[in-house]
Amino acid sequence: MITEPAEAFQARVAKHAALADPARLRIVDLLTLGDLSPMELQAELGMPSNLLSHHLRTLEGAGLATRHRSEADRRRSYVRLAAGALEGLAPGAEHEARRVLFVCTRNSARSQLAAALWTQISNIPSTSAGTHPADRMAQGAIDVARRHGVELGDLFPRRLDQVAHAEDFVVTVCDNAHEELAGLRSVHWSVPDPLRLNTDEAFEDAFTDISHRIDDLWPRLRAA
């Protein structure tokens, strides 16, 4: 009988062991929607910082979570699910949404790509906006969308307060926007800004990151 390699089996055992703890399972449930800083997790869970640190180290050790520094406030970090961490294990809880609103600072690349990718895969309407919108869309975003056959349509940069509705399911795709909108209830995806490098590779990385996250999120939302 052919079974999975011992190394892969042990990795799966470690994931199940990490998820057996109720607090760590709750953390993973939260991370399936988006990235959270340790402070945000602590507030959500009502947990002391030392205990949260222990749980995060366990999740990282099991290959379930990773963390990186915020591009906005370098003293802050974000925890996210590791790529492919929950294949076959993802929770099935659903959230209702009338519309999905993707937000970044300039509304010139990441948020438009997210909205366009969402439209390809879900029947729930989507749009995008920025906290400080640019004059035009980034050429790198236009180019990467064209390379992948994604239609951007009329997603020109628009200001958040002109677009947002109270019932929107909001996803921030930019650390600056997320931290600026700290009082807004939203899901956060800590996607590095491709305009910092402004290369084809940076835009490809952002496109791939957003695409994978949308693939994970859309089965968990249903039209309200």
N, C-alpha and C positions, 0 to 999 in steps of 0.2 A: 504494500500500500504506500502511495506517495503522499507525504504530508509536508507541511510548510517547514522550511529550515528552522533549526533550533533557535537561531538568533532572532528570526522574525516572531517565532512563538513566544520567546521570552519578552520581546518588546510589547507584544499584545497583552501578556500577563501583567506587565508593569502598568500599562494603561488601565486595565480593569482594576488593579489594586489601588491605583490613584483615584479612580472614580468611585470606589466603594465608600469613600468618606462623604457624608452628606454635604459638608461645606465645600469640598473640592468639586463635587458634582454641580452644586449651585453656581460656582465660579465658572465652570465650563459652559453651563447653560447660558449664562450672561454673555460669555465670549463668543457664542455661536452667532450672535447678532452683530457684534462689533467690538472694537478695542476699548479698553478701560484703563485708566491710570490706577495704581495701587490705592491712591486716596479715594477715587470714585468707588472702587471695589469695597474699601473699608466702610464708606458711608452706606453703600447698598446693603452690606451684610451685617453692619453693626458689630464689627469684629476688631479686636485689638491689633495694632500694626505688627507686633511680633508673631502672633498666630497666623495672620494673613501671609507674612513673609515665609513662614514654614510651609503653608499650603502651596504658595506659588513656586517655591523651590522644588517641592514634590512633583508638581505638574510639569515643570521644566525638565526635571530629571527623567520623567516618563515620556518625554517627547510630545507632550500635549500643548505646551504653551511656550511662547518666546516673548521677549520684551526688548524695546529699543527706546532711545531718547527722543523726546519731542523735538520737532524742528522749530517750534515756537519758543518754548521755555526749556532750555537744556537741563534744568534741574528736575524736570518732570520726565517720567517714562510711561510708556503704554504697553500693556500686556495684550497679546493676541494669540489666537489658536495657531499652532504650528500647521504648516501646509499638510493636508491629508491626515491630520491628527485623528479625526473622528469618522473615517470611512467605515460605514456599517454600524456606527455607534451614535450618530447624531440624534438629538432629541427631536420628537415630532410635534412639539407644541406649535400651534399656529397663532398668528396675530392678524387682526383685521386692519385693513387700510383702504381708504377711499382714493388716496393718491400718494405716491412716493416722491418726496422732494429731496434732491441731492444738493448739498451746499458746500461750497469752498469759498475762499476769500475773493479771488478775482473772477470766478465763474468763467474761466477762459480755457479750461482743459479737463481737469479730473471730473468735475460735476457734470459737464456736458457729455463726456464719454460714458459716465455711469448712467445717465438718463437715457442715452441712445441705446446702450447695451440692454438696459432694463426693458425698453420698448420691444426689443427683439424677442424676449423670452416670456414676458408676462402680459396678461390682459388688464392689469391694474395700471391706470394712467401714471405717468411720471413727468417730472420737469426738473429744472435746475435753477439755482440762483447763487448770488455772491453777497458777502457782507460788504465788500468794496469792489464792485465789478470793474473789469477792464473795459477799454474802448472796443475791443474786438477779440475774437477767439484766437488762441495761440496757434500758429501755423503747424507746430509739432503735433497738436491734437488733431487738426484737420488731416495731416499726412498719415498719422497712424490709423485713423478711422478709415481713410481711403484704402490703405494697405490691407485692412481686414474686411473690407466690404461693408462697413457700418455707416448707415445714413444718419448724419447729424441734423439734417433738416434746418429749422429756423431757431436753433438753440443759441441765439446771440446772448451776450452777457446781460444779466438783469439783476436789479437790487432785490435783496431778500424781502424787504418790507413791501415790495410791490407784487410779490409772487405768492408769499406764504399764506396758507389757510390754517385755521385752528385745528382742523381734523387731519392735516398732513402727517404721514409717517416720515419723519425727517431723518436723513442719513448725512452726517457731515463726513466729507472725504479729505479734510484738511485740518491739521492740528491747530493752525491759527484760528480758523473759523470756530472749531469746537471749543477752544479755550475762551474766545471772545464771547461765545454764546453759552456761557457756563450755566445760565439759568434756564436754558431751553432743553426740554426733554427730547433727547435724540439718541439714535444709534451712531456710533463713531467708527469710521474706518481710517486708521492712521496710514494714509497712502503718501509716500514721499513725493514732494513737488518735482515734477519732471523739468520744470522751467529753471530750476537751480542749476542743472547741468545743460539743459536745452539741447540734448542730443537725441538721435533716433532711438538709441538704446534706452535712454531714460523714459521716453514716451512709451516704448514697447513694454518696459517693466511696469509702468503705471497701468497701462491697458490690461496686461495679464493679471496683475493684482486685483484690479477692479472686476474683471471678468470672472475670476474665481470666486470672489466674494458674492457677486450677484448670483452665481450658480448655487451657492450655499444658502442665500437668503430667500430667493423667490419661492421655493417650495414651502416656506414657513409663513408666507403671507397669503391671505385670501381677501377677495374684494369685500368691502364693508357694504 
